[in-house]
Amino acid sequence: MKKRLPSYRLHKPTGQAVVTIDRHDFYLGKHGTDSSHQKYHELLLKARRSDYQSRMSLTELVQIYKTRCRQYYSKNGRPTSESDCIEHALKFLTLGEFTRLHGKCFAHSFSPLQLKACRQLMVEAGLARTTVNSYVGRIVSMFRWAVEEEYCPESVYRALKCVAGLRKGRTEAREPAPIQPVPDTAVNSVFPHVSLQVGDMIRLQLLTGCRPGEIVAVRPCDISRDSDIWEYIPESHKTEHHDRSRVIFIGPKAQAILLSYLINRAAMTPCFSPSEAELSRRKSLTQIRRTPLTHGNRVGTNLKAEPKRQPRDRYTVASYRRAIHRACDRAKIDRWSPNRLRHSRATDLRRKYGLEAAQVILGHSQADVTQVYAERDHEKARQVMMEVG
């Protein structure tokens, strides 16, 4: 049955317009005036919004917020890693175990105790203390946004802000292990088990100290080859929203690796492509084939016409990392991730050339460094990369 709207009425003793909402009378001014009608519609809208808030479930709020984050946290038309982190944090609010313990939760009544229960699920899942704190912060940020959009009352956000973060040594959550450089033996062990493209990406990262996201995105148009030391200016990088520039210097050793990926390649095409890696893999299998071509399957006849998964034209940080992890498994060594290659280069540069050179080459220069210092730093970086890169 459709709920009837509260009616606009005349209060005869006073001549005012009146409306009754939730058993409370609201006087609107002189009956029949435009201002009284405007107040009437404003009160109805407020009551309707309040009723909607009281019915919005936590799951509905999570879905709305996830959609918003995919649009807001995007760069060059693709969701950023922050969007993924938010989704990972929010999934703990919709886990079956959480809903089993707390039943159907509503956004307007979500409490600090429920947030702490969700946090405990993160701890039991084995997440590090710092990760748990960051995930809880993202959940609280969702409620700040919900207050801004009037999906829930401000009191909910204020209460959730009172939940203190987990402190080191005061919680059962594990402490994150510091990111260590990759031993040379571990790096060398994966080369026989990765494609030529992935192997060269690893070598370039070690030589230049660039981030995984920067190595997978390199294109011919992003590289200036006007001097002995090439300069790679990524189209997009991690700190661009802080208005910081990023220049990656490419020395002779790295140039020798990269040159073959620049020749006969469209300027806007990524240098490293999974589809090219797959094509190279198939060619190498054909070359080492022992069965005569006159016997068995002819080359190319066992390809699926419409495979469910096709190699993409560019690597992502995730696909690059997975390729390395698979190689580690085949080599029967502990897994390591490509971000650790940057730590390896940082350690080596700082030991040999000092902190200043390492900061500039790795892109850690401060935002307020003057142009004079920037020029001096670039010259020092060029000298270092001429020798080691």
N, C-alpha and C positions, 0 to 999 in steps of 0.2 A: 504494500500500500504506500502510495507516494505521500511524503510528509508535507503537510500544508505550511505555507509561509505565514509568519506572524503578520497580522493585518494592521494597516494604517487606520487609526480610529480617532474620533473626536472625543476629547474629555470635556463634557458639557460644563461642569462647574467652573473651569478655568478658560475654556475656549482654545486649549492647546491640543496639538496632535500628540498621540501617544501610541507606543507599540510595546507589546509584552513579549519578552524573550526570556526563556528559562525561568518563568514565574517572576520576572522583575519588570517593572514598568519604567520605560524610558520616555521622558517628555522631550518633544522635538521643536517646540516653539509654536507660534500661532498656526492653527489648523488651516490647511489649504495653501500655504505659502511655498514658494520654490525652495527656500532654505529648509523648511521642515521635511519636504520630500527628499531633499539631498541627504539630510541626516538619517532619514529612514533607510535609504538604500545603503548608506555607509555602515549602519548598524547591522543590516542584513548580511552584507559582505563579510563583516568582521565575525559575525556569528557563524556564517557558513565556513569560513576559514578555520575557526576554532573547532567546529564539528569535524572538519576534514583532518585537522591535526590529531584529534582524539582517535580517529579511525586509522591513521597511517601506521602500518606495521613497520617494524625494523627492517624486514626484508625489502619492502617497497622503497624505503629510504635508501638502502644500500644500492639497489638497482638504479635509482634515479641519480645517485651520486657517481656511480661508476660510469654512467653514460656521460655525465657532465665532465668527468676527469679525462675521458678519452678524447674529448674535444678540446679541453683547456690545456692539458699537458701533451701537446703535440708539436712536432717540429718538422717542417718540410712535408706536411701531410701524413706523417706517421707518428703514432703514440710514442712518447719518450719512456725511459726506464722508470720515471716517477709514477707514471700511470700503472705500470706493472706492479710496482711496490705497493701502491694503494690497493690494487685488487687482491694481492696476496694478504694484506692486512685485513681487509674486509671479509675475506672468506671465513675467518674464524668466528664471525658473527652469525654465519649461516650454517655452520657445521651441525650435523645431526646431534652430536653430543651436547652442544650448547643449547639447542632448542629442546632437547629432551629434558635437560635440567631446569630450564627456565620457561618452558612453554612458549606460547606465541608472545613475543615482545612487541611493544608499541614504542614508537619514536619518542612520544611525549613523556613517557614514564621510564625511559632507560636510566638506570641508576649507577652510581659509582661501584656498588657491589657487583652489578652485572658486568661492568667493564673489567673489574678485577678478576672475575670468574673467566672472562674471555682471555685475559692476560695469562691466567694459569694454564689454559689450554695451549697457549704459545710456548710456555716454559716446558710443559710436558711433551710437546712436539719436538723438543731439542733445539729450539732457536736460541741464539746467543743473547745475552742480556741486553746488549746495545741494539740488536735487531728488535727485540721485544719492546724496548722503550720507543724506538722509532715507529713501530707499528701502532702502538697505543696512541702516540701523538697524532698519527694519521687518522685514527678513528675519532679522536677528539676534534680534529680539524673538520671532519665530516659534520659533526654536530654544530660547530661554529657556522659553517656554510648553511646548515639547515635552519639555524636561527635567522641568518641573513635573509633567507628565502621564506621565512615564516612557516616552515614546516613543523617546527616545535618551539616551545617557549624558551626564553633565554635562561631560565633557571636550570634547565637540563645541562646546558653548556657550562654554566658557572660551577655546577656540582661536579661535573666530570673533570674540570681543570684542577680540582682539589686532590685528585689521585696522583700521589707522588710516584716518580719513576723508580725503577729498581736500582738499588745502589750496589756497588761492587763490594763483595764480601758479606752482603746482607740478604742474599737470595740464593735459591738453589739453581737458578739459571746459570748456564755455563758462561764462562768468559770467552770472548772471541780470541782465537790465536792470532798474533800479529802476522801480517803478510810478509813472507820472507822471499828473498830472491830465489830464482830457480837454479839449482845446481847445473853446471855445464853437462854433467853426465846425464841428467834427466832430459835436458833439451836435446842432446845428441841421440838419445834413445828413441825419440819419436820420429825422427826424419825418415827412417825406412818404412814407416807405417802411415805417412800422410802423402797427399798429392803434392806435385811440384808447386802448385799455387800456394797451398797452406804452408809448405816448407819455406818458401820465399817470404811469405808474410811474417813468419817467425823470425827469419834472419833480418828482415828490415826493421822489425820492432826492436831487436837486440841492438842494431846499429844506430837507430835514430832515437830510441827511447819514447816513441809515440804511443798514444793510447790505442787499445784494440779498436775502438770506434773510429779512430782516425785512419788506421791502416786498412780497414775494410771499405772505407769511403773514398780512397784516393782515386783520382781521375786525371787524365792527361791535362785537362784544362786548369787544374788546380796547381800545377807545378810550373815554376818559372826556371828556365834553364839558361838565363842570360849571363851567368857567371860560373866560376869554377865550382862553387858550392850552390847546388840547386836549393830553391826555397819552395816548400809545399805549404800552401795556405788553405786549410780545409774549408769547404763550403759551410760546414756547421761543426761546432765543437762544444765541449762540455761547459765552458765558462762564457760563452758568447752573450748570455743574458745578463752578465755583469759588465758588458761593454769592454771586454778584454780581447785583444787581438791574439792570434796564435800563428806563429811561424815555426815550421819544422824544417831544420836544415839537413840536407842530404849530401853526405860526403862521397868521395870516389867509390868506396866499396859498396855502398848502398846504391849508387848510380848504376854500377855494373849489373846489379840484380834487377833493378827497376826498368832499365832501358828496353829490354825485350818486351815488356808489357806496354810500352808507350808507342812502339812502332806499329803502324797500320791499324791504329785503334781510334775510333771516333772520340773527339775531345770530351764529350759528356758521358762516355761509357766507363763504368768502373773497371779498374785494371784487373781486379781479381774476381773471377766468376766461377761459381760452382758448376755451371753448365759446361764451361771450358775444361774444368778439372775432370768432369765425368767423361767428356769426349777423349781427353788425353788418356784416361784410365783404360777406356775400351781399346784405343789404339795400341797401348802397351800390351794388353792381353792378346791382341791379334798378333803382335810381333813375337811373343814368346810361345805362341800356339805350337803344339807338337803334332796334332792331328793334321794330316795333309789337307789342303783346301778342297781336294776332290772327294774327301770323305767327311762324314759328319755334317754339322750345320754350316751352311754358307755364311760368310760374314754379314751380319746385319739382319739375318732372317729371324733371329730369336728376340727381336725387340718388340715390345708391346706397342700396339698402334695408339692406344690412349691410356697411358699409365696414370694411376691415381695421383702419384706424386712425381713432379718433374723438377729437376734442378733449376734454381733461380738464376737470374743474371748477375746477382751480387750477393756477397756474404753479409750476414748480420753478425753482430758481436756474439749472439747466442750460437749460431751455426758454426762460427769460427771456433768457439770454445768447445762445442760438442765434437768437432773434428779432432781437436787435440786430446780430449778425454778418451775418445775411441782409440786413438793411437797409444795413449798411455796404457789402456787396458790390454791392447795387443802386445805391447812391450813388457807387460807385467810389472809395471812400476806404479808408484802412487800418482794419482791424478794431480795435475797442476793446471792453472788457468792462465790465459794470455796476459792478464793484468800484472802478473808477477814478473813477466819479462821486463816491464817498465821499471820495476823495483831493482831488477838485476842491473839494468843500465844505470840507474840512479846511483846505486852503490859504487859501481865501477868509476863513474865520472867524478863523483865526489871524492873518492880516494885519490884519484890521479890528478884532477884539475881543480879541486876545491868546490866549495858550496855554491859560489856565484855562477860558475859555468854550468853546474848541474841544474840549478834553478831555471836558468834561461833556456837551456836546451829542452828541458822537460816541460816548459810552459808554466812555471810556478812564480813568475815575476809578479810583483804587487801591482795593483791597478793604478796607484798614484805615482809610479816611477816616472821621473821627468824624461823628456825626449832625449836629452843629452846622455843620461844613463842608459837609455834604451839603445842608442847608437853604439855606445861603448860595449854594452853587453852583446849586441849582435856581432860585433867584430870579434869579440872573444869566442863566441860560439862558432863563428866561421873558422877560426884558427883551430879550435878543438876538432871540429868535424872534418877538416882537411886531413887531420892526422888519424882519427879513429873511425870515421864514418864512411 
